[in-house]
Amino acid sequence: MDHTIRDITKIAREVSKFTARTMRAEGIGTAEFDFLHVIRKNPGITQAEIRAILGLDKGACARRASSLKTKGYIISKQNPADGRSQLLYATEKADRLKLSKATIEAIYYDWLYEGLSPEDRQTFSRLLRQLYLRNKQESKGGFEHVTERIEKEAKLHE
């Protein structure tokens, strides 16, 4: 494999670091970004459901929820189905943060993209779209082909 292809991951990592650093100035960390993302995608979700999605323990989940409530990014409502759990919802402040994160990423990628000629931009965009669609198809299929290759590689190293 040509290891330069990993540059996609390296670029995405740097964009994430820059975005996280910029957003931290607003008082929110990367773990809280993930927590908010789950709530935005699943309005009315419980902490138990968030724990299952993010692989968090009860304490970490409760601390993040409490912190985000205090900062005004989420609200909770009593769960009418059981009365013990709370349903979590993102606030308008959280939605504005989402737009801010997307804007920061877009600005960074626009800056990066400026370094290419118009012809290179067109070629790069076409090829990247092909890779994205292949990736999306593999994801929807449960990563069957990639998992098969990983298992095959693991057997070679036994």
C-alpha positions in Angstrom: 0.0 0.0 0.0 1.1 3.5 -0.8 1.3 5.0 2.7 0.8 8.5 1.4 -2.9 7.6 1.2 -2.9 8.0 5.0 -2.5 11.7 4.4 -6.3 11.9 4.3 -6.4 10.7 7.9 -3.6 13.0 8.9 -5.3 16.1 7.3 -8.6 15.2 9.0 -6.7 14.8 12.3 -5.2 18.3 12.0 -8.5 19.9 11.0 -10.0 18.2 14.1 -7.2 19.5 16.3 -7.6 23.0 15.0 -11.4 22.9 15.3 -11.2 21.6 18.9 -8.7 24.3 19.8 -10.9 26.9 18.4 -14.1 25.6 20.0 -12.3 25.2 23.4 -12.2 28.9 23.4 -16.0 28.7 23.7 -15.6 26.5 26.7 -16.4 23.1 25.2 -14.1 20.1 24.7 -13.9 17.4 22.1 -15.6 14.8 24.3 -18.5 17.2 24.8 -18.7 17.7 21.0 -19.3 14.0 20.6 -21.8 13.9 23.3 -23.7 16.9 21.8 -23.6 15.3 18.3 -25.3 12.2 19.6 -28.0 14.3 21.3 -28.6 16.4 18.2 -28.9 13.3 16.1 -31.2 11.6 18.6 -33.4 14.2 20.4 -35.0 12.8 23.5 -32.2 10.3 24.1 -31.5 8.9 27.5 -28.1 8.8 29.2 -28.2 5.0 29.0 -28.6 5.2 25.2 -25.7 7.7 25.0 -23.5 5.4 27.0 -24.2 2.5 24.6 -23.4 4.6 21.6 -20.3 6.3 22.9 -19.1 3.4 25.2 -19.0 5.6 28.3 -19.4 4.6 31.9 -22.2 6.0 34.0 -20.0 8.5 35.8 -18.4 10.0 32.7 -21.8 10.2 31.0 -23.4 11.9 34.0 -20.5 14.4 34.3 -20.7 15.4 30.6 -24.5 15.8 30.8 -24.2 17.9 33.9 -21.4 20.1 32.4 -23.4 20.6 29.2 -26.5 21.5 31.1 -24.6 24.0 33.2 -23.1 25.6 30.0 -26.6 25.8 28.5 -26.0 23.3 25.6 -28.6 20.7 26.6 -31.8 20.5 28.6 -33.4 17.5 30.2 -37.0 16.5 30.5 -38.6 13.8 32.7 -39.1 10.6 30.7 -42.8 10.0 30.7 -42.2 6.3 30.0 -40.4 5.4 33.2 -40.2 8.5 35.4 -36.7 7.7 36.5 -34.6 8.7 33.5 -34.3 12.0 31.8 -34.6 12.7 28.0 -31.9 15.0 26.7 -32.3 17.7 24.0 -29.9 20.1 22.4 -30.6 23.8 22.9 -30.4 26.6 20.3 -27.0 27.4 21.8 -25.8 23.9 20.9 -27.2 24.2 17.4 -25.3 27.5 16.9 -22.1 25.6 18.1 -22.7 22.9 15.5 -22.8 25.6 12.8 -19.7 27.2 14.2 -17.9 23.9 14.1 -18.9 23.3 10.5 -17.9 26.8 9.6 -14.5 26.4 11.1 -13.9 23.2 9.3 -15.1 24.7 6.0 -12.8 27.7 6.3 -9.8 25.4 7.0 -10.6 23.1 4.1 -11.2 26.1 1.8 -7.8 27.4 2.8 -6.2 24.0 2.1 -7.9 23.7 -1.2 -6.6 27.1 -2.4 -3.2 25.5 -2.8 -4.4 23.5 -5.8 -4.8 24.6 -9.4 -8.3 24.6 -10.9 -7.5 21.4 -12.8 -6.1 19.7 -9.7 -9.2 20.8 -7.7 -11.5 19.2 -10.3 -9.5 15.9 -10.4 -9.1 15.8 -6.6 -12.8 16.4 -6.0 -13.8 13.7 -8.5 -11.4 11.1 -7.0 -12.3 12.0 -3.4 -16.0 11.6 -4.2 -15.3 8.1 -5.6 -13.4 7.2 -2.4 -16.2 8.7 -0.2 -18.9 6.7 -2.1 -16.9 3.5 -1.8 -16.4 4.2 1.9 -20.0 4.9 2.5 -21.0 1.6 0.7 -18.6 -0.4 2.9 -19.9 1.2 6.0 -23.5 0.5 5.1 -22.5 -3.1 4.5 -21.1 -3.5 8.0 -17.5 -3.2 6.8 -17.6 -6.7 5.5 -14.8 -6.5 3.0 -12.4 -4.5 5.2 -13.0 -6.8 8.2 -12.3 -9.8 5.9 -8.9 -8.3 4.9 -8.0 -7.5 8.6 -8.8 -11.1 9.6 -6.7 -12.4 6.7 -3.8 -10.1 7.7 -4.1 -11.2 11.4 -3.8 -14.9 10.2 -0.6 -14.1 8.4 0.9 -12.8 11.6 -0.1 -15.8 13.8 
